[in-house]
Amino acid sequence: MSRGNPTGLPRKGFTLVEALTALMVLSALVRLSIPGVQEVVARAEAARALADIRAVKGALEAYRTDHGRIPSEIGSAATSSELEPYLPNGFSFNRGRYRMDLHVWSLPSGLPHQPHARTVVGLALSTPDPVFAAALYGLAAESLPRLVLGNAQVFILDVE
């Protein structure tokens, strides 16, 4: 005696075991794909961060061309009214996933390879996200000189 469908008609639908098996396979595939998606998103954000860094560098160069010096009130870049007209409309130094701060360092003795250099302008980009930080580090490897300090990467924008 067979234990099939009692009506003798073909069975429609899935059994509970088949449905659970399909769900387990799908959940395993999703778990495998999530890190890849996060990495792609982090690389896209890192590319945006590099574009922001280049925008700030361009704004500094334009300001220097117009005024013959770097802005005097750079302490906090987000409030630098001198630099603001040279940045793209709606530019923000706080992007959620990362934050940027401009810094000016005075060098009384200059640099070892540039003794005449008395000022260095750096843009510190900090993030708590290690995936984003690694993506930024990889993308910016050859394009801009930088230092890595804790959770911040400091890009050297100008030496005067």
Secondary structure, DSSP 4 states (H G I P E B T S, - for coil): ---S-TT-SPP-S--HHHHHHHHHHHHHHHHHHHHHHHHHHHHHHHHHHHHHHHHHHHHHHHHHHHHSS--S--SSGGG-TTTGGGSPTT--SB-SS-EEEEEEEE-TT--SS-TT--EEEEEEEE-S-HHHHHHHHHHTTTTS-EEEETTEEEEEEEE-
